[in-house]
Amino acid sequence: MMTNKLNDRKSSLFRLTTLCTIILITFTKAQNPEAFNKIYTNTYLEISQKDFRRALKIADSLYNISESPRYKAKSLMLSATLLQQAGEFKEAVDYATKADGILGDTNEYVWKAKVSGFLATQYRHLGLYDYSKKYIDQTTEIIKNIDDLKLVNQTNGFLMQEKAYYQLEQKNYRESIKMIDGASRYFSLSGQDNPFLTANNEQLLGLNYYHLKNYSKAMNYYQKALNKLNEMPDNFLTALVLNGMAQIHIAQKNPEKAKPLIDKAQKLAEESPYLSLKNEIYQSSQQYYALTKDIEKLELSKRKQDSVKEKISGKTASFINDSFTKMEKDSQKKQQQSERKSVWIALTLLLLSLIMGYFMIYRKRQKEKFIKIQQILNEFEEINSKRMVESDIPEANFFSINEALSQQQDDIETETQALMTPATEKKILGKLEKFEQTTLFTRNNVSLPYVAAYCSTNTKYLSFVVNNHKKKDFKNYINELRVRHIIHKLKNDSQYHKYKISSLAEEAGFSSQSKFAAAFRKVTDVSPSEFLDHLRSQHLN
């Protein structure tokens, strides 16, 4: 069966290669726009998802056989788009700059606007939003030179899409929705009936409504996008739509419905060279594995995402460094005032690079804390499931504090320097386990003599049993019981999420918030506030 699938894939690739060759020949002879558009679309949507290097070669071939500035620029922009998806930011900008140079003084304003729009997108991906806005404004000015109303509307549609992405990344979701609606109107006025563009708009609407937590609307738009995408081969947009649908099911705590979607999205992402796509899918995968408590796969997905992020970060830093070097060389040819301006730009870029590096480290640490908290919750689940409340133990079964102290003195006198027998040790351990099933340890007056009295023994024997079997001294033993008690309450009763840290400390039996915080961190490696913030965010989702 595997062999048949492989043969089918090879056969499909062969047919596609043959088709591309025929179109190339046709295009060479007549510079046929229809033939060019077919191979352009196939290369962008299908070939690039399965064979990135071949897609680049086809784009280069299109450039070599192109005769007019329009087709040469369009070929270069195909390469630029593919390289941008693969995270090759410098090469992508180089191709776009070359296309801009070829268009030069021509009246190809539509493609000048597309090149400018691409650079706006590129700088947005790099987080250089001021540069992105500059190119958005430049694109707006270029569109004013286009005479054909249909092309004006079509180009404005693309510009509105880019503005929608910009607003989305700024978390202005309702503003982004307005921009998408504007893009749809422009495409409609231009007579544009491209299923991919329509699906892209629907996917963007789904993503915005997901962030607004309007899951029914989000799912409706994602389904519309998927219906359009089913008319064409699977591509990166298909993966984004499936990922969006999976995120909704994850948010609604429905892992069964999320699984097939996340599995297919992962498969498409693994086959694609699109780094940002992989990053998105791995992020959703971690949310899914956290929901299903599959810690092993969660950690694997996190490692994959970290690897992708390192590639993106490395390529971004390389682009910024190369840009800085170029600006530095150019500044040497200019006057002193221009040189100072270049230095300020360089410092700004360096600061952005440092901020991005800090952000990556911060996110990595947050993910590690997330995994740690999930492990804590799973670890304490079984331990605390058998915990009994204090009311389950009759008061008559244990001594008062004064009686305990008195009894302890009698025990010491009768058992001084006597060796504890295995039977006595076992009996004390059994009593200690019953003590752990109460909430007596939350009393602020609990002490070694108190617990010794409860266990019907003396303080020396009790200390020995605690040290030997619990692997800690009495104080840390009581503190751990208290911390576990609070974790159990927080996990199983959402009302506790509203409590202040000081209230939780008092509930656990600690005399101060600082002592509670120190004990909590010692037991869990995270602070109470971090643990509480995590539970609150999980509850909201």
Number of C-alpha atoms within 10 A of each C-alpha: 6 7 8 9 10 11 12 12 12 12 12 12 15 12 12 17 15 12 14 20 14 14 19 20 14 15 20 17 10 9 17 14 10 12 18 21 14 14 23 19 12 17 26 20 19 18 22 23 22 18 15 20 13 14 23 22 13 23 24 17 13 23 21 13 17 19 12 12 19 20 20 21 27 23 25 26 26 25 24 30 20 23 21 22 19 20 23 20 24 20 15 25 22 13 21 26 19 18 24 21 13 17 20 12 9 10 12 16 22 22 22 24 27 22 27 25 25 26 24 27 25 25 19 19 19 21 16 16 18 12 17 25 19 14 22 24 15 16 25 16 12 18 21 11 14 18 11 11 11 17 20 20 22 22 26 23 26 21 27 22 25 23 24 28 22 24 19 20 15 12 14 15 22 17 16 25 23 16 25 25 17 18 27 22 18 23 23 16 16 19 13 18 10 10 16 17 20 20 23 22 24 25 28 26 27 29 28 25 21 21 16 14 14 13 20 13 17 24 24 17 23 28 19 17 27 22 13 19 21 11 10 14 12 14 20 21 20 26 26 25 28 25 27 27 27 29 27 24 19 25 19 12 15 16 18 12 14 24 17 13 20 25 17 15 28 23 14 25 25 16 16 21 22 21 21 18 24 25 21 18 28 26 18 21 28 23 17 25 19 19 18 15 16 13 18 11 15 22 17 14 21 21 13 16 21 17 13 19 17 14 16 20 18 14 18 21 21 15 18 20 16 13 14 19 13 11 16 16 12 13 18 12 10 10 9 11 9 13 18 12 12 19 15 11 15 19 13 13 18 16 12 17 19 13 12 17 16 12 12 16 12 12 13 14 12 13 15 14 17 17 19 17 20 19 15 18 18 13 11 15 16 11 12 18 10 11 17 15 11 15 10 10 16 8 10 7 8 16 17 14 17 12 12 21 19 13 19 21 14 14 17 16 11 10 14 11 9 8 9 12 9 9 9 13 16 12 14 22 18 12 17 18 11 15 19 18 19 17 20 20 23 22 14 13 12 14 16 17 22 23 24 23 25 21 23 19 24 27 22 17 18 23 16 15 20 17 13 11 10 13 11 15 14 19 10 15 15 20 23 19 19 26 26 22 21 21 23 19 16 21 16 11 10 13 10 17 17 11 13 13 18 16 15 22 24 16 15 22 22 23 13 13 16 13 12 24 20 15 21 23 14 15 16 18 14 18 16 23 12 14 22 21 12 15 18 16 9 11 10 7 12
